[in-house]
Amino acid sequence: MPFPSRRPALPSTVLALACAGVVTLAGCSSADAGTAGGEGGRLDVVAGSYPLAWLSEQVAGDLATVTSLTPDGAEPHEYELTPRDVAATAEADLVVVLPTLQPAVDAAVEQQAADRAFDAGAAADLSLTYQAHDHDHEHADHEHPDDEPVTDPHFWHDPLRMAAVGDALAERLATLDAEHAGQYAANAASLRAELEELDGEFRAGLADCASRELVTSHSAFGYLADAYDLEQFGISGLAPEEEPSTDALAEATEFVRDHGVRTIYFETLVSPAVAETVARETGAQTLQLDPIEGLTDRSAGEDYLAVMRANLASLRTGQQCS
């Protein structure tokens, strides 16, 4: 299983520290970590970021201990793994990953857990790509040249794609713990029912809106737009830390004016300055639309489902839906 990375392999010093006992683990080889069974006989599942950890918890239930590599409040795209994180990846029974979202996680998995990785992106059928342009940000991303579209990994804003990943994860967990295969399948079915209900709420809530143009501070909502007949315009690229250029801000301002957009959406884990700049230039309002890449005390809910419903409320206000 390939895990594309935007940077070199993890430094050997980091891996050495992990294997030397920075945390109390049995070892750092894939062979050593291949035997399932963590504390209390439960599986040990490590997930790259919050959406994957939440999904894993719903499917595994009390049959696994689930840990997210990205701590609360950290932005997952650029989070640097600690030696403890690397060691946890090496020792997990299963690592739930989303290649390209987190290069540091990709590198650790490729070196330490390639045979124990579950690729959520494959199960989600990542069908959307993003094409960067010269004016998207001040410093060109030389690893993703302008003529090379990159895959959009933010699938979790489409509840039905989340359900598909849950189904596939249940099957993978059953290969590690056949005795409880029925429980994993039942958990996934229950999760699918919840996610289908959420999808129905979005379809009904966004069916009749005055504006279908969705202007966001970064391009994290492509799957939401695709699922519910909206047009996403991201002021920045796929990574929220990208600083938009003057030309990109001018293009966003023009788009807002040309389409009569009244709302610019900002996020929880990054500064709202980009959204506020375009809003000031156009007279638009700003509202929070959470990319759900991690929970903070500013999140409008305590879990994925609650934040998704808070996002729906923001969208209904911002898009002027009846």
Backbone hydrogen bonds in HBPLUS format (Angstrom, degrees):
<---DONOR---> <-ACCEPTOR-->    atom                        ^
c    i                          cat <-CA-CA->   ^        H-A-AA   ^      H-
h    n   atom  resd res      DA  || num        DHA   H-A  angle D-A-AA Bond
n    s   type  num  typ     dist DA aas  dist angle  dist       angle   num
A0014-VAL N   A0011-PRO O   3.07 MM   3  5.50 127.3  2.36 107.0 119.1     1
A0015-LEU N   A0011-PRO O   3.33 MM   4  6.77 161.6  2.36 152.0 156.2     2
A0016-ALA N   A0012-SER O   2.79 MM   4  5.94 153.8  1.86 147.9 156.2     3
A0017-LEU N   A0013-THR O   2.95 MM   4  6.10 158.9  1.99 145.3 150.2     4
A0018-ALA N   A0014-VAL O   3.01 MM   4  6.26 157.9  2.06 146.9 153.3     5
A0019-CYS N   A0015-LEU O   2.96 MM   4  6.19 157.8  2.01 148.3 153.8     6
A0020-ALA N   A0016-ALA O   2.85 MM   4  5.93 125.5  2.15 139.8 155.0     7
A0020-ALA N   A0017-LEU O   3.15 MM   3  4.98 134.6  2.37  91.0 103.8     8
A0025-LEU N   A0023-VAL O   3.04 MM   2  5.87 115.0  2.48 112.8  96.1     9
A0033-ALA N   A0029-SER O   3.11 MM   4  6.41 148.6  2.22 145.1 154.1    10
A0034-GLY N   A0031-ALA O   3.30 MM   3  5.28 162.1  2.33 102.1 107.3    11
A0038-GLY N   A0042-ARG O   2.18 MM   4  4.94 158.4  1.22 152.5 161.8    12
A0041-GLY N   A0038-GLY O   3.10 MM   3  5.35 142.4  2.25 138.2 131.2    13
A0042-ARG N   A0039-GLU O   3.19 MM   3  5.72 166.4  2.21 118.2 120.4    14
A0043-LEU N   A0063-LEU O   3.01 MM  20  6.44 155.9  2.07 148.4 143.9    15
A0065-THR N   A0043-LEU O   2.78 MM  22  6.17 160.2  1.82 169.8 170.5    16
A0093-ASP N   A0044-ASP O   2.81 MM  49  5.22 141.3  1.96 139.0 151.9    17
A0094-LEU N   A0044-ASP O   3.33 MM  50  6.72 149.7  2.43 153.4 153.7    18
A0045-VAL N   A0065-THR O   2.91 MM  20  6.00 166.3  1.93 155.5 159.7    19
A0067-THR N   A0045-VAL O   2.93 MM  22  6.40 149.9  2.03 152.4 162.2    20
A0046-VAL N   A0094-LEU O   2.94 MM  48  6.36 163.8  1.96 160.6 165.3    21
A0096-VAL N   A0046-VAL O   2.72 MM  50  6.18 155.3  1.78 155.2 162.9    22
A0047-ALA N   A0067-THR O   2.78 MM  20  6.09 164.1  1.80 160.6 164.7    23
A0069-LEU N   A0047-ALA O   2.80 MM  22  6.14 157.0  1.86 167.6 175.6    24
A0048-GLY N   A0096-VAL O   3.01 MM  48  6.34 148.7  2.11 173.6 176.0    25
A0053-ALA N   A0049-SER O   2.97 MM   4  6.17 153.3  2.04 153.5 161.8    26
A0053-ALA N   A0050-TYR O   3.03 MM   3  4.96 114.1  2.48  96.3 113.0    27
A0054-TRP N   A0050-TYR O   2.82 MM   4  5.98 169.0  1.83 169.7 170.5    28
A0055-LEU N   A0051-PRO O   3.08 MM   4  6.20 164.4  2.10 142.8 147.3    29
A0056-SER N   A0052-LEU O   2.95 MM   4  6.06 156.1  2.01 140.8 147.8    30
A0057-GLU N   A0053-ALA O   2.92 MM   4  6.16 155.1  1.99 150.2 156.5    31
A0058-GLN N   A0054-TRP O   3.10 MM   4  6.42 153.5  2.18 149.8 156.4    32
A0059-VAL N   A0055-LEU O   3.12 MM   4  6.40 156.5  2.18 151.2 157.0    33
A0060-ALA N   A0056-SER O   2.83 MM   4  5.84 166.1  1.85 154.4 159.1    34
A0061-GLY N   A0057-GLU O   2.87 MM   4  5.42 148.5  1.97 134.3 142.8    35
A0063-LEU N   A0060-ALA O   3.09 MM   3  5.52 158.8  2.14 132.4 135.4    36
A0074-ALA N   A0071-PRO O   3.10 MM   3  5.69 164.1  2.13 138.1 139.8    37
A0079-TYR N   A0076-PRO O   3.39 MM   3  5.07 156.7  2.45  97.0 103.7    38
A0085-ASP N   A0082-THR O   2.98 MM   3  5.05 117.3  2.39  98.3 113.6    39
A0086-VAL N   A0082-THR O   3.04 MM   4  6.42 160.5  2.07 156.7 161.4    40
A0087-ALA N   A0083-PRO O   2.95 MM   4  6.16 162.1  1.98 150.8 155.4    41
A0088-ALA N   A0084-ARG O   2.93 MM   4  6.14 155.7  1.99 146.8 153.6    42
A0089-THR N   A0085-ASP O   2.95 MM   4  6.23 153.3  2.02 149.7 156.9    43
A0090-ALA N   A0086-VAL O   2.98 MM   4  6.28 152.5  2.06 146.6 154.2    44
A0091-GLU N   A0087-ALA O   3.08 MM   4  6.29 140.2  2.25 145.1 154.9    45
A0092-ALA N   A0088-ALA O   3.09 MM   4  6.03 125.5  2.40 144.7 155.7    46
A0095-VAL N   A0116-ARG O   2.87 MM  21  6.15 155.5  1.93 156.2 160.3    47
A0118-PHE N   A0095-VAL O   2.77 MM  23  6.02 161.2  1.81 155.2 155.4    48
A0097-VAL N   A0118-PHE O   2.97 MM  21  6.09 166.4  1.99 158.7 162.9    49
A0120-ALA N   A0097-VAL O   2.90 MM  23  5.99 159.9  1.94 171.9 176.3    50
A0101-LEU N   A0098-LEU O   3.13 MM   3  5.96 158.6  2.18 144.3 150.9    51
A0105-VAL N   A0102-GLN O   3.04 MM   3  5.41 121.4  2.39 109.2 123.0    52
A0106-ASP N   A0102-GLN O   3.00 MM   4  6.30 162.4  2.03 157.7 163.5    53
A0107-ALA N   A0103-PRO O   2.97 MM   4  6.19 159.5  2.01 150.3 154.5    54
A0108-ALA N   A0104-ALA O   3.14 MM   4  6.36 161.1  2.18 143.9 148.7    55
A0109-VAL N   A0105-VAL O   2.89 MM   4  6.07 166.9  1.91 159.2 162.4    56
A0110-GLU N   A0106-ASP O   2.92 MM   4  6.04 162.0  1.95 149.8 155.2    57
A0111-GLN N   A0107-ALA O   3.15 MM   4  6.32 151.5  2.24 144.5 151.2    58
A0112-GLN N   A0108-ALA O   2.82 MM   4  5.78 150.0  1.91 149.0 158.0    59
A0113-ALA N   A0109-VAL O   2.80 MM   4  4.63 153.3  1.87 124.6 132.4    60
A0116-ARG N   A0113-ALA O   2.92 MM   3  5.16 155.0  1.98 110.8 119.1    61
A0124-ALA N   A0120-ALA O   2.93 MM   4  6.12 142.7  2.07 145.5 156.7    62
A0125-ASP N   A0122-ALA O   3.32 MM   3  5.28 151.0  2.41  97.0 105.3    63
A0152-ASP N   A0128-LEU O   2.89 MM  24  5.51 178.8  1.89 139.7 139.9    64
A0130-TYR N   A0150-VAL O   2.66 MM  20  5.27 154.1  1.73 152.7 161.8    65
A0150-VAL N   A0130-TYR O   2.91 MM  20  5.27 165.0  1.93 149.0 149.5    66
A0136-ASP N   A0133-HIS O   3.10 MM   3  5.40 168.5  2.11 116.2 119.3    67
A0138-GLU N   A0243-GLU O   3.08 MM 105  6.20 143.5  2.22 160.9 171.4    68
A0144-HIS N   A0141-ASP O   3.10 MM   3  5.56 155.7  2.16 112.6 119.8    69
A0148-GLU N   A0145-PRO O   2.95 MM   3  5.51 159.8  1.99 126.8 128.1    70
A0155-PHE N   A0153-PRO O   2.75 MM   2  5.67 143.3  1.88 106.7  96.6    71
A0158-ASP N   A0155-PHE O   2.98 MM   3  5.94 159.7  2.02 133.2 135.8    72
A0161-ARG N   A0158-ASP O   3.05 MM   3  5.51 130.7  2.30 112.2 124.4    73
A0162-MET N   A0158-ASP O   3.19 MM   4  6.58 155.0  2.26 150.6 158.2    74
A0163-ALA N   A0159-PRO O   2.94 MM   4  6.25 150.0  2.03 143.9 151.9    75
A0164-ALA N   A0160-LEU O   3.07 MM   4  6.32 151.2  2.15 139.6 146.5    76
A0165-VAL N   A0161-ARG O   3.03 MM   4  6.35 154.9  2.09 149.1 155.2    77
A0166-GLY N   A0162-MET O   2.93 MM   4  6.22 153.5  2.00 148.4 156.4    78
A0167-ASP N   A0163-ALA O   2.99 MM   4  6.31 154.0  2.06 150.2 156.1    79
A0168-ALA N   A0164-ALA O   3.12 MM   4  6.38 163.7  2.15 147.6 151.4    80
A0169-LEU N   A0165-VAL O   2.82 MM   4  5.98 154.6  1.89 150.7 158.3    81
A0170-ALA N   A0166-GLY O   3.02 MM   4  6.20 153.2  2.10 145.7 152.0    82
A0171-GLU N   A0167-ASP O   3.28 MM   4  6.63 152.5  2.36 143.5 150.0    83
A0172-ARG N   A0168-ALA O   3.07 MM   4  6.41 153.6  2.14 145.4 152.8    84
A0173-LEU N   A0169-LEU O   2.87 MM   4  6.11 164.5  1.89 157.6 161.2    85
A0174-ALA N   A0170-ALA O   3.03 MM   4  6.17 147.8  2.14 141.0 149.6    86
A0175-THR N   A0172-ARG O   3.08 MM   3  5.31 135.8  2.28 100.9 112.7    87
A0176-LEU N   A0173-LEU O   2.99 MM   3  5.20 137.5  2.18 101.2 113.5    88
A0177-ASP N   A0173-LEU O   2.94 MM   4  6.16 136.3  2.14 145.2 158.7    89
A0180-HIS N   A0177-ASP O   3.07 MM   3  5.87 150.7  2.16 121.7 127.9    90
A0181-ALA N   A0178-ALA O   3.18 MM   3  5.03 166.0  2.20 112.1 110.3    91
A0183-GLN N   A0180-HIS O   3.02 MM   3  5.29 123.1  2.36 102.9 117.2    92
A0184-TYR N   A0180-HIS O   3.11 MM   4  6.50 158.9  2.16 158.0 163.8    93
A0185-ALA N   A0181-ALA O   3.01 MM   4  6.26 161.4  2.05 151.2 156.5    94
A0186-ALA N   A0182-GLY O   2.92 MM   4  6.10 153.3  1.99 141.6 149.2    95
A0187-ASN N   A0183-GLN O   2.88 MM   4  6.06 159.2  1.93 149.3 154.8    96
A0188-ALA N   A0184-TYR O   2.95 MM   4  6.16 159.3  1.99 148.6 154.2    97
A0189-ALA N   A0185-ALA O   2.92 MM   4  6.15 151.3  2.00 144.2 152.3    98
A0190-SER N   A0186-ALA O   2.95 MM   4  6.19 157.4  2.00 149.1 154.8    99
A0191-LEU N   A0187-ASN O   2.88 MM   4  6.13 156.9  1.93 148.0 154.9   100
A0192-ARG N   A0188-ALA O   2.81 MM   4  6.03 157.9  1.86 146.7 152.9   101
A0193-ALA N   A0189-ALA O   3.06 MM   4  6.32 154.0  2.13 144.5 150.7   102
A0194-GLU N   A0190-SER O   3.16 MM   4  6.51 155.4  2.22 146.3 152.2   103
A0195-LEU N   A0191-LEU O   2.91 MM   4  6.18 159.8  1.95 156.2 162.2   104
A0196-GLU N   A0192-ARG O   2.79 MM   4  5.95 153.7  1.86 152.9 159.8   105
A0197-GLU N   A0193-ALA O   3.03 MM   4  6.21 149.1  2.13 140.3 148.4   106
A0198-LEU N   A0194-GLU O   2.98 MM   4  6.29 153.5  2.05 142.9 150.4   107
A0199-ASP N   A0195-LEU O   2.85 MM   4  6.08 157.5  1.90 145.6 151.8   108
A0200-GLY N   A0196-GLU O   2.98 MM   4  6.20 152.9  2.06 141.6 148.3   109
A0201-GLU N   A0197-GLU O   3.05 MM   4  6.40 147.1  2.16 144.4 153.2   110
A0201-GLU N   A0198-LEU O   3.08 MM   3  5.06 118.3  2.48  94.4 109.6   111
A0202-PHE N   A0198-LEU O   3.03 MM   4  6.40 155.7  2.09 152.6 158.8   112
A0203-ARG N   A0199-ASP O   2.91 MM   4  6.20 162.5  1.95 153.4 158.4   113
A0204-ALA N   A0200-GLY O   2.99 MM   4  6.12 162.3  2.02 147.1 151.6   114
A0205-GLY N   A0201-GLU O   2.81 MM   4  5.81 159.1  1.86 145.0 152.2   115
A0206-LEU N   A0202-PHE O   2.92 MM   4  5.84 145.2  2.04 148.3 154.1   116
A0322-SER N   A0208-ASP O   2.87 MM 114  5.84 158.4  1.91 172.6 177.8   117
A0210-ALA N   A0320-GLN O   2.96 MM 110  5.31 161.4  1.99 124.3 129.2   118
A0211-SER N   A0319-GLN O   3.13 MM 108  4.99 162.4  2.16 148.4 145.9   119
A0231-GLU N   A0212-ARG O   2.73 MM  19  6.08 159.8  1.77 164.8 168.2   120
A0214-LEU N   A0231-GLU O   2.67 MM  17  5.62 172.5  1.67 147.1 149.9   121
A0233-PHE N   A0214-LEU O   2.71 MM  19  5.90 156.7  1.76 156.4 152.4   122
A0265-TYR N   A0215-VAL O   3.03 MM  50  6.36 171.8  2.04 155.9 158.4   123
A0216-THR N   A0233-PHE O   3.01 MM  17  6.28 152.2  2.09 139.8 148.2   124
A0235-ILE N   A0216-THR O   2.90 MM  19  6.27 168.2  1.92 165.3 166.9   125
A0217-SER N   A0265-TYR O   3.07 MM  48  6.21 131.6  2.32 156.2 167.2   126
A0236-SER N   A0217-SER O   3.01 MM  19  6.01 136.9  2.20 122.5 135.3   127
A0220-ALA N   A0218-HIS O   2.82 MM   2  5.75 139.3  1.99 107.6  95.4   128
A0219-SER N   A0237-GLY O   2.89 MM  18  5.34 150.9  1.98 131.9 137.4   129
A0225-ALA N   A0221-PHE O   2.96 MM   4  6.18 164.5  1.98 151.4 155.8   130
A0226-ASP N   A0222-GLY O   2.86 MM   4  6.02 156.7  1.91 144.7 151.7   131
A0227-ALA N   A0223-TYR O   2.97 MM   4  6.00 152.0  2.04 139.7 146.6   132
A0228-TYR N   A0224-LEU O   3.08 MM   4  6.20 147.5  2.19 148.5 156.3   133
A0230-LEU N   A0225-ALA O   2.92 MM   5  4.33 175.2  1.92 133.1 134.7   134
A0242-GLU N   A0239-ALA O   3.16 MM   3  5.85 167.3  2.17 121.1 125.1   135
A0249-LEU N   A0245-SER O   3.01 MM   4  6.34 159.2  2.06 151.8 157.0   136
A0250-ALA N   A0246-THR O   2.95 MM   4  6.16 153.6  2.02 145.2 153.0   137
A0251-GLU N   A0247-ASP O   2.86 MM   4  6.10 151.1  1.94 146.0 154.0   138
A0252-ALA N   A0248-ALA O   2.94 MM   4  6.18 156.4  1.99 147.3 153.6   139
A0253-THR N   A0249-LEU O   2.92 MM   4  6.14 158.6  1.96 147.0 153.0   140
A0254-GLU N   A0250-ALA O   2.95 MM   4  6.18 157.0  2.01 144.9 151.0   141
A0255-PHE N   A0251-GLU O   2.91 MM   4  6.15 156.8  1.96 147.2 153.6   142
A0256-VAL N   A0252-ALA O   2.94 MM   4  6.18 164.3  1.96 154.7 158.1   143
A0257-ARG N   A0253-THR O   3.06 MM   4  6.27 164.1  2.09 149.6 153.6   144
A0258-ASP N   A0254-GLU O   2.83 MM   4  5.95 166.2  1.85 153.8 158.3   145
A0259-HIS N   A0255-PHE O   3.04 MM   4  6.08 149.2  2.14 148.1 154.8   146
A0261-VAL N   A0256-VAL O   2.98 MM   5  4.87 150.4  2.06 143.4 147.4   147
A0260-GLY N   A0257-ARG O   3.35 MM   3  5.19 159.4  2.40  98.3 104.4   148
A0285-GLN N   A0262-ARG O   2.87 MM  23  6.14 166.1  1.89 152.2 147.5   149
A0264-ILE N   A0285-GLN O   2.85 MM  21  6.25 156.2  1.90 154.6 161.7   150
A0287-LEU N   A0264-ILE O   3.14 MM  23  6.47 147.2  2.26 139.6 147.1   151
A0266-PHE N   A0287-LEU O   2.90 MM  21  6.18 153.5  1.97 146.4 155.3   152
A0289-LEU N   A0266-PHE O   2.84 MM  23  5.92 166.3  1.86 178.4 174.0   153
A0276-GLU N   A0272-PRO O   2.93 MM   4  6.10 164.4  1.95 160.8 166.0   154
A0277-THR N   A0273-ALA O   2.89 MM   4  6.01 147.2  1.99 147.1 155.0   155
A0278-VAL N   A0274-VAL O   3.30 MM   4  6.64 164.6  2.32 153.7 155.2   156
A0279-ALA N   A0275-ALA O   2.94 MM   4  6.11 158.3  1.99 150.1 157.2   157
A0280-ARG N   A0276-GLU O   2.92 MM   4  6.04 156.9  1.97 145.5 150.6   158
A0281-GLU N   A0277-THR O   3.23 MM   4  6.47 154.2  2.30 143.4 149.9   159
A0282-THR N   A0278-VAL O   3.13 MM   4  6.26 134.9  2.34 143.4 154.6   160
A0282-THR N   A0279-ALA O   3.25 MM   3  5.24 134.2  2.47  95.2 107.2   161
A0283-GLY N   A0279-ALA O   2.77 MM   4  5.51 131.9  2.00 151.4 159.9   162
A0299-SER N   A0296-THR O   3.07 MM   3  5.28 163.8  2.10 107.8 112.9   163
A0307-VAL N   A0303-ASP O   2.98 MM   4  6.22 164.5  2.00 161.8 166.7   164
A0308-MET N   A0304-TYR O   2.88 MM   4  6.03 159.3  1.92 154.2 160.5   165
A0309-ARG N   A0305-LEU O   3.04 MM   4  6.28 155.2  2.10 145.4 151.6   166
A0310-ALA N   A0306-ALA O   2.96 MM   4  6.24 147.0  2.07 142.2 151.8   167
A0311-ASN N   A0307-VAL O   2.81 MM   4  6.08 150.5  1.90 148.1 156.5   168
A0312-LEU N   A0308-MET O   2.93 MM   4  6.27 150.3  2.02 144.0 152.0   169
A0313-ALA N   A0309-ARG O   3.05 MM   4  6.36 153.5  2.12 142.6 149.0   170
A0314-SER N   A0310-ALA O   3.03 MM   4  6.34 157.3  2.08 147.9 153.7   171
A0315-LEU N   A0311-ASN O   2.83 MM   4  6.09 159.8  1.88 153.8 159.7   172
A0316-ARG N   A0312-LEU O   2.88 MM   4  6.09 157.9  1.93 151.0 156.7   173
A0317-THR N   A0313-ALA O   3.13 MM   4  6.37 150.4  2.22 143.2 150.6   174
A0318-GLY N   A0314-SER O   2.77 MM   4  5.93 176.0  1.77 159.2 160.5   175
A0319-GLN N   A0315-LEU O   2.75 MM   4  5.56 160.4  1.79 147.6 152.5   176
A0321-CYS N   A0316-ARG O   2.92 MM   5  4.88 173.7  1.93 146.1 148.0   177
A0320-GLN N   A0317-THR O   3.24 MM   3  5.15 154.1  2.31  99.6 107.0   178
